[in-house]
Amino acid sequence: MKARYARAMEALYVACVAVSGASLIVITAIIPYGVFMRYVMHAAPSWPEPASVILMIVFSFVGGAAVYRAGVHIAVRALVDAVGDGTRRALARLVDVAMGATALFMLVWGWALVRTTWNQAISEFPMLPAGLTYAPVPLAGLITLLFIVERVWIGEPPPTSVMYRDRPAGLD
């Protein structure tokens, strides 16, 4: 059962990276388009900026979950490196608890935000419910919780994981 869960989390991790990467690529394409249309063609479209904001929400929250699983998130290493192994393990568990609380907050209050704003419209995208644009918040909270369960129940993802291939030296 643990092996199946670990494989599912690996697939979820790869999906998070793919979605985040695709969001970043689309942002990179539509912002220059908007700038070109505004300053060269003198016909500024209204949609590139709000679309980029929506995609940045997807990139930030879904990518943040993947970064947490990969263990390459921002961390204060000086404190962790200055303590013994027992204290280091306790700090790691404290981080898991804090991340769990954060992910649960994102899930509960993000879902409330989605429900509250679902029937509102975005002027540039009238067919898109505003609540849908906030859906990455509770989704990322759920994904992060699943990654925390993996870390606590199974341990760190194995070095054969996709996330460890081509990983820069010094991140181990």
KOLMIPA-84163 format. One record per residue (C-alpha): residue number from 1; residue in three letters; x, y, z. Coordinates in Angstrom, 1 decimal. Example, Ala and Ser with C-alpha at 12.3 -4.5 7.8 and 13.67 -1.06 7.14 Angstrom:
<atom n="1" res="ALA" u="12.3" v="-4.5" w="7.8"/>
<atom n="2" res="SER" u="13.7" v="-1.1" w="7.1"/>
# end
This chain:
<atom n="1" res="MET" u="0.0" v="0.0" w="0.0"/>
<atom n="2" res="LYS" u="2.9" v="2.4" w="0.8"/>
<atom n="3" res="ALA" u="4.5" v="1.7" w="-2.6"/>
<atom n="4" res="ARG" u="1.2" v="2.4" w="-4.4"/>
<atom n="5" res="TYR" u="0.8" v="5.7" w="-2.5"/>
<atom n="6" res="ALA" u="4.4" v="6.7" w="-3.2"/>
<atom n="7" res="ARG" u="3.8" v="6.0" w="-6.9"/>
<atom n="8" res="ALA" u="0.6" v="8.0" w="-6.9"/>
<atom n="9" res="MET" u="2.4" v="10.9" w="-5.2"/>
<atom n="10" res="GLU" u="5.2" v="10.8" w="-7.7"/>
<atom n="11" res="ALA" u="2.6" v="11.0" w="-10.5"/>
<atom n="12" res="LEU" u="0.9" v="13.9" w="-8.7"/>
<atom n="13" res="TYR" u="4.2" v="15.6" w="-8.3"/>
<atom n="14" res="VAL" u="5.0" v="15.3" w="-12.0"/>
<atom n="15" res="ALA" u="1.5" v="16.6" w="-12.9"/>
<atom n="16" res="CYS" u="2.1" v="19.6" w="-10.6"/>
<atom n="17" res="VAL" u="5.4" v="20.4" w="-12.2"/>
<atom n="18" res="ALA" u="3.8" v="20.0" w="-15.7"/>
<atom n="19" res="VAL" u="0.9" v="22.3" w="-14.9"/>
<atom n="20" res="SER" u="3.1" v="24.9" w="-13.3"/>
<atom n="21" res="GLY" u="5.6" v="24.8" w="-16.2"/>
<atom n="22" res="ALA" u="2.8" v="25.1" w="-18.7"/>
<atom n="23" res="SER" u="1.4" v="28.1" w="-16.8"/>
<atom n="24" res="LEU" u="4.8" v="29.8" w="-16.9"/>
<atom n="25" res="ILE" u="5.2" v="29.1" w="-20.6"/>
<atom n="26" res="VAL" u="1.8" v="30.6" w="-21.4"/>
<atom n="27" res="ILE" u="2.5" v="33.6" w="-19.3"/>
<atom n="28" res="THR" u="5.8" v="34.1" w="-21.1"/>
<atom n="29" res="ALA" u="4.0" v="34.0" w="-24.4"/>
<atom n="30" res="ILE" u="1.0" v="36.2" w="-23.6"/>
<atom n="31" res="ILE" u="2.7" v="39.1" w="-21.8"/>
<atom n="32" res="PRO" u="5.0" v="40.0" w="-24.8"/>
<atom n="33" res="TYR" u="1.9" v="39.7" w="-27.0"/>
<atom n="34" res="GLY" u="0.1" v="42.2" w="-24.9"/>
<atom n="35" res="VAL" u="3.1" v="44.6" w="-24.9"/>
<atom n="36" res="PHE" u="3.5" v="44.2" w="-28.6"/>
<atom n="37" res="MET" u="-0.2" v="44.9" w="-29.3"/>
<atom n="38" res="ARG" u="-0.2" v="47.9" w="-26.9"/>
<atom n="39" res="TYR" u="3.0" v="49.7" w="-28.0"/>
<atom n="40" res="VAL" u="3.5" v="48.6" w="-31.6"/>
<atom n="41" res="MET" u="0.0" v="48.0" w="-32.9"/>
<atom n="42" res="HIS" u="-1.7" v="50.6" w="-30.6"/>
<atom n="43" res="ALA" u="-4.5" v="48.2" w="-30.0"/>
<atom n="44" res="ALA" u="-4.2" v="46.9" w="-26.4"/>
<atom n="45" res="PRO" u="-6.1" v="43.7" w="-25.7"/>
<atom n="46" res="SER" u="-7.7" v="43.6" w="-22.3"/>
<atom n="47" res="TRP" u="-7.2" v="39.9" w="-21.6"/>
<atom n="48" res="PRO" u="-3.4" v="39.2" w="-21.3"/>
<atom n="49" res="GLU" u="-2.8" v="40.8" w="-17.9"/>
<atom n="50" res="PRO" u="-5.8" v="39.2" w="-16.1"/>
<atom n="51" res="ALA" u="-5.0" v="35.9" w="-17.8"/>
<atom n="52" res="SER" u="-1.4" v="36.1" w="-16.6"/>
<atom n="53" res="VAL" u="-2.6" v="36.8" w="-13.0"/>
<atom n="54" res="ILE" u="-4.8" v="33.7" w="-13.1"/>
<atom n="55" res="LEU" u="-2.0" v="31.6" w="-14.5"/>
<atom n="56" res="MET" u="0.4" v="33.0" w="-11.8"/>
<atom n="57" res="ILE" u="-2.1" v="31.8" w="-9.2"/>
<atom n="58" res="VAL" u="-1.9" v="28.4" w="-10.7"/>
<atom n="59" res="PHE" u="1.9" v="28.5" w="-11.0"/>
<atom n="60" res="SER" u="2.4" v="29.7" w="-7.5"/>
<atom n="61" res="PHE" u="0.1" v="27.4" w="-5.6"/>
<atom n="62" res="VAL" u="0.4" v="24.2" w="-7.6"/>
<atom n="63" res="GLY" u="4.1" v="24.8" w="-8.1"/>
<atom n="64" res="GLY" u="4.5" v="25.5" w="-4.3"/>
<atom n="65" res="ALA" u="3.1" v="22.0" w="-3.5"/>
<atom n="66" res="ALA" u="5.6" v="20.4" w="-5.9"/>
<atom n="67" res="VAL" u="8.5" v="22.4" w="-4.4"/>
<atom n="68" res="TYR" u="7.5" v="21.3" w="-0.9"/>
<atom n="69" res="ARG" u="7.6" v="17.6" w="-2.0"/>
<atom n="70" res="ALA" u="10.9" v="18.1" w="-3.7"/>
<atom n="71" res="GLY" u="12.3" v="19.7" w="-0.5"/>
<atom n="72" res="VAL" u="13.7" v="22.7" w="-2.4"/>
<atom n="73" res="HIS" u="11.4" v="25.2" w="-0.7"/>
<atom n="74" res="ILE" u="12.9" v="28.2" w="1.1"/>
<atom n="75" res="ALA" u="14.2" v="27.1" w="4.4"/>
<atom n="76" res="VAL" u="16.4" v="28.6" w="7.2"/>
<atom n="77" res="ARG" u="19.3" v="26.1" w="6.9"/>
<atom n="78" res="ALA" u="21.5" v="27.9" w="9.4"/>
<atom n="79" res="LEU" u="19.4" v="26.8" w="12.4"/>
<atom n="80" res="VAL" u="18.8" v="23.3" w="11.1"/>
<atom n="81" res="ASP" u="22.5" v="22.9" w="10.4"/>
<atom n="82" res="ALA" u="23.5" v="24.2" w="13.9"/>
<atom n="83" res="VAL" u="21.6" v="21.6" w="15.9"/>
<atom n="84" res="GLY" u="22.1" v="17.9" w="16.5"/>
<atom n="85" res="ASP" u="20.3" v="15.0" w="14.7"/>
<atom n="86" res="GLY" u="17.5" v="14.6" w="17.3"/>
<atom n="87" res="THR" u="16.7" v="18.3" w="17.3"/>
<atom n="88" res="ARG" u="16.9" v="18.3" w="13.5"/>
<atom n="89" res="ARG" u="14.3" v="15.5" w="13.3"/>
<atom n="90" res="ALA" u="12.1" v="17.4" w="15.8"/>
<atom n="91" res="LEU" u="12.4" v="20.6" w="13.7"/>
<atom n="92" res="ALA" u="11.5" v="18.5" w="10.6"/>
<atom n="93" res="ARG" u="8.3" v="17.3" w="12.3"/>
<atom n="94" res="LEU" u="7.5" v="20.8" w="13.4"/>
<atom n="95" res="VAL" u="7.8" v="22.0" w="9.8"/>
<atom n="96" res="ASP" u="5.5" v="19.2" w="8.8"/>
<atom n="97" res="VAL" u="2.9" v="20.3" w="11.4"/>
<atom n="98" res="ALA" u="3.2" v="23.9" w="10.4"/>
<atom n="99" res="MET" u="2.9" v="23.0" w="6.7"/>
<atom n="100" res="GLY" u="-0.1" v="20.8" w="7.5"/>
<atom n="101" res="ALA" u="-1.8" v="23.7" w="9.3"/>
<atom n="102" res="THR" u="-1.0" v="26.0" w="6.4"/>
<atom n="103" res="ALA" u="-2.3" v="23.4" w="3.8"/>
<atom n="104" res="LEU" u="-5.4" v="22.8" w="5.9"/>
<atom n="105" res="PHE" u="-6.0" v="26.6" w="6.1"/>
<atom n="106" res="MET" u="-5.6" v="26.8" w="2.3"/>
<atom n="107" res="LEU" u="-8.0" v="23.9" w="1.8"/>
<atom n="108" res="VAL" u="-10.8" v="25.2" w="4.1"/>
<atom n="109" res="TRP" u="-10.6" v="28.9" w="3.5"/>
<atom n="110" res="GLY" u="-9.7" v="28.5" w="-0.1"/>
<atom n="111" res="TRP" u="-12.8" v="26.4" w="-0.7"/>
<atom n="112" res="ALA" u="-14.9" v="29.0" w="1.1"/>
<atom n="113" res="LEU" u="-13.4" v="31.7" w="-1.2"/>
<atom n="114" res="VAL" u="-14.2" v="29.6" w="-4.3"/>
<atom n="115" res="ARG" u="-17.8" v="29.1" w="-3.1"/>
<atom n="116" res="THR" u="-18.2" v="32.7" w="-2.2"/>
<atom n="117" res="THR" u="-16.9" v="34.1" w="-5.5"/>
<atom n="118" res="TRP" u="-18.3" v="31.3" w="-7.8"/>
<atom n="119" res="ASN" u="-21.2" v="33.4" w="-9.1"/>
<atom n="120" res="GLN" u="-19.2" v="36.5" w="-9.7"/>
<atom n="121" res="ALA" u="-17.8" v="37.3" w="-13.2"/>
<atom n="122" res="ILE" u="-14.5" v="38.6" w="-14.4"/>
<atom n="123" res="SER" u="-15.1" v="41.4" w="-16.8"/>
<atom n="124" res="GLU" u="-12.4" v="40.2" w="-19.3"/>
<atom n="125" res="PHE" u="-13.7" v="36.6" w="-19.1"/>
<atom n="126" res="PRO" u="-17.4" v="36.8" w="-18.5"/>
<atom n="127" res="MET" u="-18.0" v="33.1" w="-19.1"/>
<atom n="128" res="LEU" u="-15.4" v="32.2" w="-16.4"/>
<atom n="129" res="PRO" u="-16.7" v="32.1" w="-12.8"/>
<atom n="130" res="ALA" u="-14.4" v="34.1" w="-10.6"/>
<atom n="131" res="GLY" u="-14.5" v="31.3" w="-8.0"/>
<atom n="132" res="LEU" u="-12.8" v="29.0" w="-10.6"/>
<atom n="133" res="THR" u="-9.8" v="31.3" w="-10.7"/>
<atom n="134" res="TYR" u="-9.3" v="30.7" w="-6.9"/>
<atom n="135" res="ALA" u="-9.6" v="27.0" w="-7.2"/>
<atom n="136" res="PRO" u="-5.8" v="26.4" w="-7.2"/>
<atom n="137" res="VAL" u="-5.7" v="27.6" w="-3.6"/>
<atom n="138" res="PRO" u="-7.7" v="24.8" w="-2.0"/>
<atom n="139" res="LEU" u="-6.4" v="22.3" w="-4.6"/>
<atom n="140" res="ALA" u="-2.8" v="23.1" w="-3.7"/>
<atom n="141" res="GLY" u="-3.8" v="22.8" w="0.0"/>
<atom n="142" res="LEU" u="-5.1" v="19.3" w="-0.7"/>
<atom n="143" res="ILE" u="-2.1" v="18.3" w="-2.7"/>
<atom n="144" res="THR" u="0.3" v="19.6" w="-0.1"/>
<atom n="145" res="LEU" u="-1.6" v="17.6" w="2.6"/>
<atom n="146" res="LEU" u="-1.2" v="14.5" w="0.5"/>
<atom n="147" res="PHE" u="2.6" v="15.2" w="0.2"/>
<atom n="148" res="ILE" u="2.8" v="15.7" w="3.9"/>
<atom n="149" res="VAL" u="1.1" v="12.4" w="4.5"/>
<atom n="150" res="GLU" u="3.6" v="10.8" w="2.2"/>
<atom n="151" res="ARG" u="6.6" v="12.4" w="4.1"/>
<atom n="152" res="VAL" u="5.3" v="11.4" w="7.5"/>
<atom n="153" res="TRP" u="4.0" v="7.9" w="6.6"/>
<atom n="154" res="ILE" u="6.6" v="6.8" w="4.1"/>
<atom n="155" res="GLY" u="9.5" v="9.2" w="4.5"/>
<atom n="156" res="GLU" u="11.3" v="11.3" w="1.9"/>
<atom n="157" res="PRO" u="10.7" v="10.4" w="-1.7"/>
<atom n="158" res="PRO" u="13.4" v="7.9" w="-2.9"/>
<atom n="159" res="PRO" u="16.5" v="9.2" w="-4.8"/>
<atom n="160" res="THR" u="15.2" v="7.3" w="-7.9"/>
<atom n="161" res="SER" u="12.3" v="9.7" w="-8.0"/>
<atom n="162" res="VAL" u="11.8" v="11.9" w="-11.0"/>
<atom n="163" res="MET" u="12.4" v="14.9" w="-8.8"/>
<atom n="164" res="TYR" u="16.0" v="13.8" w="-8.0"/>
<atom n="165" res="ARG" u="17.1" v="13.3" w="-11.6"/>
<atom n="166" res="ASP" u="19.3" v="16.2" w="-12.8"/>
<atom n="167" res="ARG" u="19.1" v="17.8" w="-9.4"/>
<atom n="168" res="PRO" u="21.9" v="20.3" w="-8.9"/>
<atom n="169" res="ALA" u="24.7" v="19.3" w="-6.6"/>
<atom n="170" res="GLY" u="24.4" v="20.6" w="-3.0"/>
<atom n="171" res="LEU" u="20.7" v="20.1" w="-2.8"/>
<atom n="172" res="ASP" u="20.9" v="16.7" w="-1.2"/>
# end
